[in-house]
């Protein structure tokens, strides 16, 4: 929902659980693909989308963005 209209694909490619994270916690790595039908999207356009996605994850599951 936080990905906006140009989010084309989301793929979860790794899920890690283990002692370093703590009980009941997961690290989920995912790949996002964005596409505009007429032009190349810029980093400046996608930066707020990345924040929106992080906010949506935090709101829905209590997650947070770890790296970037």
C-alpha positions, 0 to 999 in steps of 0.5 A, spaced: 500 500 500 505 504 501 509 503 494 504 508 490 502 507 483 509 505 480 510 499 484 510 493 479 513 488 483 515 486 490 519 479 492 521 477 498 527 473 497 530 472 505 527 471 511 531 470 517 530 468 524 535 467 530 538 469 536 541 475 534 534 478 533 531 476 539 525 472 540 519 472 536 523 477 531 524 476 523 529 480 518 525 480 512 529 482 505 525 484 499 526 487 492 522 492 489 521 494 482 518 500 480 516 502 473 513 508 470 510 507 463 513 513 459 519 515 463 525 513 468 523 514 475 529 518 479 532 517 485 528 524 488 521 521 486 523 514 489 526 517 496 519 519 499 516 512 496 521 508 500 519 512 506 512 511 505 513 503 505 517 504 511 511 507 514 506 502 512 510 496 514 511 500 521 504 501 522 501 494 520 506 490 523 511 494 527 517 493 523 522 498 521 527 499 516 534 496 518 539 498 512 539 502 506 
